[in-house]
């Protein structure tokens, strides 16, 4: 876990945490110097990132994309002993080649571009770092990643049909297909991320009818509740 708050510390923030559960605190520009020494000496398989614009602003700052560029360069070095799988946040503002046209999402992303161009361009830059990296990296030193996109966030866990009490499933898909929608709850995102991380660590090609697994590595799926 990386939190963009001072002060810098490599010590556990809770006495009940084990070394494997260590929390690292630091401001984002200092994150590489704070994070990498621990990454190099810790046996772990996954980095789950929810880094993104924290406020609406008009001028891009590119702090997150710069961090991702540094992180990928570091992890891809031949000297790095273990290459964790990275799950990185984005939004439908960044398109995937597998997407189909959606008038509603097109309108929503154009509105963001007009009102908050800084946040809009930062989100696109964050995801584009991974695609550019994938095009250049040596297959023998491959770092696996998935950029997951989320749309309208909700704290409410929706149910399938009134009175049924069955939670909707958060699924991965692409804009315009039958598996995706506009809304996703935060709990569903967390469940999908954990399930996806476990599926990749286990080497599972597909699980839950294609909702999880290696098929989403080096892809940019949209998460939504269905």
Secondary structure, 3 states (H helix, E strand, C coil): CEEECCCCECCCCCCCCCHHHCCEEECHHHHHHHHHHHHHHCCCCEEEECCCCCCCCCCCCCHHHHHHHHHHHHHCCCCCCCCCEEEEEECCCCCCCCCCCCHHHHHHHHHHHHHCHHHHHHHHHHHHHHHHHHHHCCHHHCCCEEEEEECEEECCCCECCCCCCCECCEEEECCCCCCCCCEEEHHHHHHHHHHHHHHHHCCCCCECCCCECHHHCCCCCEEEEC
